[in-house]
Amino acid sequence: MSMIFIGGSREIFELPEPAIARIGAIVAAEHGVLIGDAPGAEMEVQSLLAGYGYEHVGVFCAGNEPRNNLGNWAVYPVSPPNGASGLSAQTQKDREMARRADYGLMIWDGEDPDTFLNVLRLAMAEKPCVTYDVVNWLVTTTHNFEDWRVVLSRTSPRLRQLLAERMTPNEQLAMTPV
């Protein structure tokens, strides 16, 4: 059973039809799903999976209790670094899901740096990730740094700045041209 890290932007409250079909294929193939507990796209995916009555799901959260767990699935708490709060507390669970996953599926609004960083984390480990950019109606598959940089080249300077502020030194290497 492959493990699929599914994530997405907090500003997405309706999944695109191709992503729904892809999630249906994941369910049909009985792959495991690793998902966060955030509102927005992750909660929409949780709702879809719960509607299927799908059981092979693990919900990752920062702290002991998830914000959302619509299918009453297994919970995987990931302790944030000491003193971390807010988005920086959530980052550790995202890194853990990327580490455990074999593949990724991201539903992105084209602006959320955290979702795009998850694509990078998967690319750094050379794990394929399909990304649905719901604003630009683009579907991309990244396998490595080079693929990620192609998508990065189409982003705004503001997004690149937000990415740089959130990246670890190792992740910042992806921003540097080869």
C-alpha positions in Angstrom: 0.0 0.0 0.0 1.5 3.4 -1.0 1.1 6.3 1.3 -0.2 9.5 -0.2 0.3 12.9 1.5 -2.8 15.0 0.7 -2.7 18.7 1.6 -3.9 22.0 0.4 -4.6 25.7 0.9 -6.7 26.9 3.8 -8.6 29.2 1.4 -10.0 26.4 -0.8 -13.5 25.3 0.2 -14.5 23.4 -2.9 -12.3 20.7 -4.5 -11.8 20.7 -8.2 -13.4 17.8 -10.1 -10.1 16.3 -11.3 -8.8 16.2 -7.7 -12.1 14.5 -6.5 -11.6 11.9 -9.3 -7.9 11.4 -8.3 -8.9 10.9 -4.6 -11.5 8.4 -5.8 -8.8 6.5 -7.5 -6.7 6.6 -4.4 -9.6 5.1 -2.4 -10.3 2.5 -5.1 -6.6 1.4 -5.0 -6.8 1.3 -1.2 -3.7 3.5 -0.7 -3.1 5.0 2.7 -3.8 8.8 3.1 -1.8 11.1 5.3 -3.6 14.4 5.9 -3.4 17.4 8.1 -6.2 18.8 10.3 -6.4 22.3 8.8 -9.6 24.0 7.6 -10.0 24.6 3.9 -8.8 22.0 1.4 -7.7 19.4 4.0 -11.1 19.5 5.7 -12.8 19.2 2.3 -10.7 16.1 1.5 -11.5 14.7 4.9 -15.2 15.2 4.2 -14.9 13.4 0.9 -13.0 10.5 2.5 -15.4 10.3 5.3 -18.3 10.2 2.8 -16.6 7.2 1.2 -16.4 5.6 4.6 -12.6 5.2 3.9 -10.6 3.8 6.7 -6.9 4.0 5.5 -6.4 7.6 6.8 -4.1 9.1 9.3 -4.7 12.7 10.6 -1.6 14.6 11.6 -1.8 17.5 14.0 0.5 19.8 16.0 -0.3 19.0 19.6 -2.5 16.3 21.0 -5.9 16.8 19.4 -6.6 17.6 15.7 -8.6 20.6 14.8 -10.6 18.4 12.4 -10.9 14.7 12.1 -14.2 14.1 10.2 -13.7 10.3 9.9 -12.6 9.6 13.4 -9.4 8.2 12.0 -6.1 7.5 13.7 -4.4 10.6 15.0 -0.7 11.2 14.7 0.4 14.1 17.0 3.6 15.8 16.0 5.2 18.0 18.7 6.3 21.3 17.4 9.8 22.6 18.3 10.0 24.3 21.7 8.5 27.8 21.6 6.9 27.3 18.2 3.3 28.5 17.7 0.9 29.3 14.8 2.1 28.3 11.4 5.6 27.4 12.6 4.0 24.8 14.9 2.2 23.3 12.0 5.3 23.0 9.8 6.7 20.1 11.7 3.7 17.9 11.1 3.9 18.8 7.4 7.5 17.7 7.3 6.6 14.5 9.0 3.9 13.7 6.4 6.3 14.4 3.6 8.8 12.1 5.2 6.4 9.2 5.5 4.7 9.6 2.2 5.5 7.9 -1.1 3.6 10.4 -3.2 1.9 13.7 -2.8 -1.4 15.4 -3.9 -1.7 19.1 -3.2 -4.7 21.3 -3.9 -3.3 24.8 -4.1 -4.7 28.3 -4.5 -1.5 29.5 -6.3 -0.6 31.7 -3.3 -0.3 29.6 -0.2 3.4 29.2 0.6 2.9 26.4 3.0 1.2 24.1 0.5 3.9 25.0 -2.1 6.6 24.2 0.5 5.0 20.7 0.9 5.5 20.2 -2.8 9.2 21.2 -2.3 9.6 18.8 0.6 8.4 15.9 -1.5 10.5 17.0 -4.5 13.6 17.2 -2.2 13.0 13.5 -1.5 12.3 12.8 -5.2 8.7 11.8 -4.4 6.2 12.6 -7.1 3.6 15.2 -6.3 0.5 16.1 -8.3 -0.6 19.7 -7.7 -3.9 21.1 -8.7 -3.6 24.9 -9.0 -7.3 25.8 -8.7 -6.7 29.5 -9.6 -4.8 29.0 -12.8 -6.5 25.7 -13.7 -3.1 24.0 -14.0 -2.1 20.4 -13.0 1.6 19.8 -12.5 3.6 16.8 -11.4 6.9 17.4 -9.7 9.5 14.8 -9.1 12.6 16.8 -8.1 14.1 20.3 -7.6 14.1 21.1 -11.3 10.4 20.4 -11.7 9.7 22.5 -8.6 11.7 25.4 -9.9 9.7 25.4 -13.1 6.5 25.9 -11.1 8.3 28.4 -8.9 9.2 30.4 -12.0 5.5 31.1 -12.6 4.9 32.4 -9.1 4.8 36.0 -7.9 7.7 37.8 -6.2 5.5 38.1 -3.1 5.1 34.3 -2.9 8.8 33.8 -3.4 9.5 36.2 -0.5 7.0 34.3 1.7 8.7 31.1 0.8 12.1 32.4 1.7 10.9 33.5 5.1 9.5 30.0 5.9 12.2 27.8 4.5 14.9 26.0 6.4 18.5 26.6 5.0 18.3 23.2 3.3 15.0 24.1 1.6 16.5 27.5 0.5 18.9 25.6 -1.7 16.0 24.9 -4.0 15.6 28.6 -4.6 19.2 28.9 -5.9 19.7 28.2 -9.6 22.0 25.3 -10.5 
